[in-house]
């Protein structure tokens, strides 16, 4: 699950208003990752349903986490889509497609390659993160994205070091 989340956040990495900066502030990277997380959780739950053991968090308790994050990141989800569109060179969303729909489509694509071992790992990761407040979850993802960006080198925008 880390790679899809990292990929999603790195796709959204540089908002149009900040495109002139050399790096993405960690708080912004975390905010974008957490804003996408509800859709990623739901897409992963669908993708992994057949391969998860009966009591796996992703198949059971993750819905509560997804609902909580969705409620707490409403404004951030629209900003995440606007950032993504800016990176793609589009000025605005299609009038018939809201931010949640766009993030849902992207999320489904990002989790499509999850296999059974990755599904179990994603479930365990989400279960460990679930008790964290949303702000702390954002900081954790920002740190993970910083590592992913460093590994990707020039293929990904760097996360600023504060």
C-alpha positions in Angstrom: 0.0 0.0 0.0 2.9 2.4 0.6 3.9 2.4 -3.1 0.4 3.2 -4.3 0.0 5.9 -1.7 3.4 7.3 -2.5 2.6 7.2 -6.2 -0.6 9.0 -5.7 0.9 11.7 -3.5 3.8 12.2 -5.9 1.4 12.6 -8.8 -0.2 15.4 -6.8 3.1 16.7 -5.5 3.5 20.2 -6.8 0.4 22.4 -6.7 0.1 24.9 -9.5 0.5 27.9 -7.1 3.7 26.3 -5.7 5.1 25.0 -9.0 8.0 27.4 -8.8 9.3 25.9 -5.6 12.1 23.3 -5.7 10.3 21.0 -3.3 7.0 20.1 -1.7 6.6 21.1 1.9 6.1 17.9 4.1 2.9 19.2 5.5 1.4 19.6 2.0 2.7 16.1 1.0 1.0 14.6 4.0 -2.2 16.5 3.5 -2.5 15.3 -0.1 -1.7 11.7 0.8 -4.3 11.7 3.7 -6.9 13.4 1.4 -6.6 10.5 -1.0 -6.5 7.8 1.7 -10.3 7.2 2.0 -10.6 6.3 -1.7 -7.4 4.3 -1.6 -8.7 2.3 1.4 -12.0 1.6 -0.2 -10.4 0.6 -3.5 -7.9 -1.6 -1.7 -10.7 -3.3 0.3 -12.5 -4.1 -3.0 -9.3 -5.3 -4.7 -8.2 -7.4 -1.8 -11.6 -8.8 -0.6 -10.9 -12.3 -2.0 -7.3 -12.6 -0.7 -7.7 -11.3 2.9 -8.2 -13.6 5.9 -11.6 -13.3 7.6 -10.5 -10.9 10.4 -8.3 -8.6 8.4 -8.6 -4.9 9.2 -8.9 -3.9 5.6 -12.0 -6.1 5.2 -13.6 -5.0 8.4 -12.5 -2.0 10.5 -11.0 0.0 7.6 -14.4 1.4 6.6 -14.5 3.3 9.9 -11.1 4.8 9.3 -12.1 5.7 5.7 -15.3 7.4 6.9 -13.4 9.4 9.5 -10.7 10.5 7.1 -13.3 11.4 4.4 -15.1 13.6 6.9 -11.9 15.3 8.1 -10.5 15.9 4.6 -13.4 17.2 2.6 -11.7 20.5 1.7 -8.3 18.8 1.1 -9.8 16.4 -1.4 -10.9 19.1 -3.7 -7.4 20.8 -3.4 -5.7 17.4 -4.2 -7.7 17.1 -7.4 -7.0 20.7 -8.4 -3.3 20.0 -7.8 -3.4 16.9 -9.9 -5.2 18.7 -12.8 -2.6 21.5 -12.6 0.2 19.0 -13.0 -1.6 17.5 -16.0 -2.0 21.0 -17.5 -5.7 21.2 -17.1 -7.1 24.4 -15.6 -10.2 23.0 -14.0 -12.4 19.9 -13.4 -15.0 18.7 -15.8 -18.3 20.1 -14.5 -19.8 16.6 -14.3 -17.1 15.1 -12.2 -16.5 16.0 -8.6 -13.2 15.6 -6.7 -14.3 12.4 -5.0 -15.1 10.8 -8.3 -11.7 11.7 -9.8 -9.8 10.5 -6.7 -11.8 7.3 -6.8 -10.8 6.6 -10.4 -7.1 7.3 -9.6 -7.2 5.2 -6.5 -8.7 2.2 -8.3 -5.9 2.3 -10.8 -3.3 2.6 -8.1 -4.4 -0.5 -6.2 -5.2 -2.7 -9.2 -1.9 -4.5 -8.9 -2.2 -5.3 -5.2 -1.6 -9.1 -4.7 -2.3 -11.2 -1.6 0.9 -10.4 0.3 0.6 -6.7 -0.4 -3.1 -6.8 0.6 -2.2 -8.3 4.0 0.6 -5.7 4.4 -1.8 -2.9 3.5 -4.3 -4.2 6.0 -1.7 -4.3 8.8 -0.4 -0.9 8.0 -3.9 0.6 8.1 -4.7 -1.1 11.3 -1.5 0.4 12.9 -2.2 3.9 11.6 -5.9 3.9 12.5 -5.6 5.1 16.1 -3.5 8.1 15.0 -5.0 11.5 14.8 -5.3 12.7 11.1 -2.5 15.3 11.5 -0.1 12.6 12.8 -1.1 10.3 10.0 -0.3 13.1 7.6 3.2 13.5 9.2 3.8 9.8 8.9 2.9 9.8 5.2 5.0 12.9 4.5 8.0 11.1 6.0 7.3 8.0 3.9 6.8 10.1 0.8 10.1 11.9 1.5 11.8 8.5 1.5 10.0 7.4 -1.7 10.9 10.6 -3.4 14.6 10.2 -2.5 14.5 6.7 -3.9 12.8 7.9 -7.1 15.5 10.5 -7.6 14.8 12.8 -10.5 11.6 11.0 -11.4 9.7 12.5 -8.4 9.5 15.9 -6.9 11.5 16.1 -3.7 9.9 16.6 -0.3 11.4 19.6 1.4 13.5 19.1 4.5 12.4 21.4 7.3 
